[in-house]
Amino acid sequence: MPKKAAKPAKKYSSPLMASIHETVEGMQEAGAVGLRTLREFDALCLTPVRPLAPEQIRRLRMREKASQAVFARYLNVSTGLISQWERGEKLPAGPSLKLLTLVAKKGLSAVA
């Protein structure tokens, strides 16, 4: 019997939500719950990513005691982009916003 591919680790908002989500995933695999219901649970259980204001990004960088250049290297973006985020000229989105959220929760070492 072929092995299933490993699923990527999910980050839940709490241990309780992780348990509930795993239960619903099992129910979906057994055919008792539809894929649409599982997707709705994903939205409820996974750690939310909220927009960050320019000042929040600057404070986060300062908390980590990193220059714009060092912060940019950790996030794999340009120094100019960090500057634009901090001035409010551009807003982080997608993977960049997820990385910033991770740094806010766990520090720069989480993305090193």
N, C-alpha and C positions, 0 to 999 in steps of 0.2 A: 504494500500500500504506500503511495507516495506521501511524503511529509508535506504539511501545509507550510506556506511561506510565513515567516514570522511577521506579525503585525507591528507597526510602529508603536512605540510607547505613547500613551495618551496622558495628558496632564489634567487631572480633575480638580474641580474647585474645592472638594473635600473628600475624605475617605468614604463617607456615606454615599456621596454621589458616584464614586468609583464603584462601590458595591452594587448600587442600583443599576448602573449602566452595564456592568458585567452580567447581571441577571437578565436584563432585557436583551443583551447581545446573544446570550444562550437561548433565550426564547425565540429570537429571530432565526438562529441557526436551526432550531427544532421545527420551525414553520408556524409557531404560535403567534408571532408578531411580524407584521410587515416591515419591509425596509424603510418605508416612509416614517413609521413610528420610531424606528431606531435612529433615523436622522434627526427627528425632533428631540429625542433624548440626547443625542450628541450636542445639540445646541444648548440644552439645559445643563448638562453635566460637565462639559469641558471648560477649562479656565477661559474666561472672557478676555478679549484683547480690546482695550479702549483707546481712543485717540489720546495723544499726549500733546499738551500745549508747549509752545517754544520754551517757556521758562521751566517747565517740568523737565524737559530734555537737558537743558543747561544745568539744572540742579542735580540731575542724575549723573551727568558727566563730572561735575564738581565733587559730588559725594564719592565717586570712584577715584578721585584725584588723578584724572587723566586729561591730557591736552586734547584739543580737537583732533590732532593728527593721530594720537594713540587710540583715542576712542573710535575714530574712523577705521583704523586697522583691525580692531576687534570686531567691528560690525561689517567689515569688508565693503565699505563705501568710501567715497572720496572725502577729504577734509572739507572741501567746498560744500558738499552736501550737508555735513554736520553743521557748518556755519549757517546755511540756508534754513535748516530746521530750527536752529536757535534764534534766528531772526524772524521766523514765521513766514518766510518767502515760499517754502515748500513744507508739506506735512508728510511724515513717514507713513507708509502704508504697507500692507502685505507682509512679506518676510522681515523687512526692516522693523516694522512696528512690533512684530512678534519677538524679535531679538531684543528690542528695547524693553519690552514687557518682562522678558526673562532676566535681563540685566537689573531691572528695577526690583525684581523679587529675590534674585539670588546673587547679584553682583557680577562684575566682569569676568570672574573666574568661570562662570557658568558657560561662557561662550568662547573661552580660550582654547 
